[in-house]
């Protein structure tokens, strides 16, 4: 993987920008905005996923970038927070046919993305079609297979995870509505989702998931 000169400066600027050619969700206007039925400023408005059974939450510090191509010793599978590659995965409603490198996918979560992962041997046919229809072309959503997943389906947003057995589970839509572009839960809500550097992350041929154990040079994850 080639290191691009000056990439960290470019990405630091890009992370603060909205999606190219897309309206900035803005405070209170994104899909994860406060529930209008609750009093303004109510704490429960900030994380509607607290009302969804089965959601796991971990408080991860944001903004921790690895060196280009460096592995991370993630504490969860699939990961849903922690250090990540300087280049994010394209999260413009992409349906990835193959498993993608964790370190890029986690960076996209930091921008407010919901990532749906599925076990490729357990989710096929109509079930897979249903997941694809929820994601394709939708900003801040992405879908990919995840070999070895311990449940058929796993949804990730920054600091949140929900594992399910069926594509018909109503909690999939609830999770997406609660956390996609949620300005209170995503560290960088509204940051761009299109490919930052196609020489590092080519959406048509993205860096593959590495299923081997991370080595001693991997960056550790330290939840707060």
N, C-alpha and C positions, 0 to 999 in steps of 0.2 A: 504494500500500500504506500503510495507516494505522499510525502509530506509537502504541502504547498506553502511556499514562503509567504509570511504575513497572514496566514490563515486565521490565527487567533484574533487578530485585529478585525478582519473582515467579519468573522462570526460574532464577535462581541457587538459589532454594529448591527448585524442582521438580526440578532436575537431580540433587539429592542424595537424592531420594526414590525409592522403588521404584515399579514400575508400579501405578497405581491399581487396587485390587481384585485384584492378582496377588501371589503370594508372591515375595519377594526371593530370587533364585537363591542368594545367600550364597556365601562363600568355598568353593571346591572343589566346589560342587554344581551349577553351571550346565552347559549343554551343552558349553562349552569347558573344562571342568574337566580336571585332570591325568589322564593315562592311568594307571589303577591297576596296569598291568603294569610300570611303570617305578618305580625307587626314589623314595620320597617326597622332594619338593624338587628332583628332577632338573631341570636347566635345560631339557631337551627336552620336559618335561611342559608347560611354559608356552606353547609355541607348536607344537602338533602339526602345523601346516601346513608345517613344515620338511620333513616326509616326503612332501609332495604335490608332484609334479613340476609346474613351470610357475608357481608362486606368486611374484609380485613383491612385495618388501617395501621400504617407505620409512618412515623414522622421522620422524613429524610431531609437532611440539609440540601439546599439547591446550589447550582452554579459550580459544581465540582467537575472539572474537565480532566480527562486523562491526557497523556501524550497520544498523538495520532497512532491508532492501531493497538494501543495498550489494552490488555484484558482487565476486567473487573471481577473480583471474587464476590459475586452477588449472593445475598443471603436468602433470596426467594427465587422460585422458578414457576413461571417466568418472573423476571424482576420487574418491580414497579417503582423504583426510585433508587437514588444513590449516584455515585460518579458515573460519567458517561463520556463517549467520544465527543470531540469538538464539533463533529458534523452530525446533524440529526437525520433520521430517516424521513423520507418524503411522506407526509401525513395528509395529503390532499384527497382523501377518500380512496387510497390505494388498496387493491386486493393483491397481495403478494402470493404468487403460486408456490414459492419455496420459503423455508425458514430463513429469517434475516438476523444478522448479528445483533446480539442483545444491546451492546453499547450504543448503537445508533437508535434503536427503538426506544430506549429509556430517555434519550435526549428529546425525542418527539413528545414524550409524556410531559416533560417539563414545560412545553409550550401550550399545554391544555388538551392534548390528544387523548382519546380513548383507543386503546389497542385491544382488539379481540384476537386471541390466540385459540387454536383448536387442534385436537389430536387428529392427525391426518388419517389414521386407521379407524377412527370412531365417528368422525363427522364427515359424511359424504352425501352425494345425491341431493335430495330435496332439503336436507338440513343445512348443507353447505350453501346451497342456493339462497336459503333464507338469510344466512349471515352476510353473504355477499351483497344482497339487496339492501341491507341496512347501511353498508359502508360505502359502496361504490359511488364516487363522485362527491362525497360529503366531507367538507373541511373538518380537520381535527378528528378523523377516524381512519383506522387502518386495520387490516385483517391479514393474518398469516398463519400457516401451519406451525406447529411446535411439537416436534417428535419427542416422545417420552413424557408428555403431559400427564399428570396424575388424575385428571378429570377430562371429560370430553371438551369442555369449553372453559376458558379463563379470560376474564375482562380485567384490564389494567388501566388505571389513570394514575397520575402522580400521587403516591402514598396510599393508594386504594387498590384492592383486588377482590374479585368475586368469581368463584369457581362453580360451574354448573354442569348439569348432565344433559340438558336438552336445548336445542335451538328454539324451541317453543316457549321457553321460560319467560314470563313477562318481566322478570327482573333485568333482562338484557336491555330493553328499552328504558327502563327506570334508571339503570346505571348510566346509560348514555345521556339521558336528559339531565340527570343530577350533576354530572361531572365533566362533560365535554365543554371545553372553554370556560370552566368555572373560575371566575376571577379571584375567588378566595382560596381555592385549593391548588391551582396550578401556579408554580413560581413565576412563569413568564406567559401569562394568558395573552393571546393575540399575537404572539411572535410568529414569524413566517413559518409556513409548513412546506413550501416547495423546496426542491433540492438546492442546498446552499453551494455545493461544489460537486458537480457531476464527475470530476476526476477521482473523487474519493467515494461518493455514493451515487452510483448510476442506478436510477430507479428501474431500468429495464434489466439490470444484472447486479443487484445489490450484494454487498458483502454477506457471505453465508453465515448462519449460526455455527459457532464452534462449540461442539458438545463435549470436547475433552476438558478435563479438570484444569482450571487456571493455574499457572505456574507461580513461583515465588515472587516474580516481578509484577504480579497482578495487583491492582489498586484495591485496598480493602473498603468495605462498606461499613459505615459507622452511624447507625440511626441515632437520633437525638433521644 
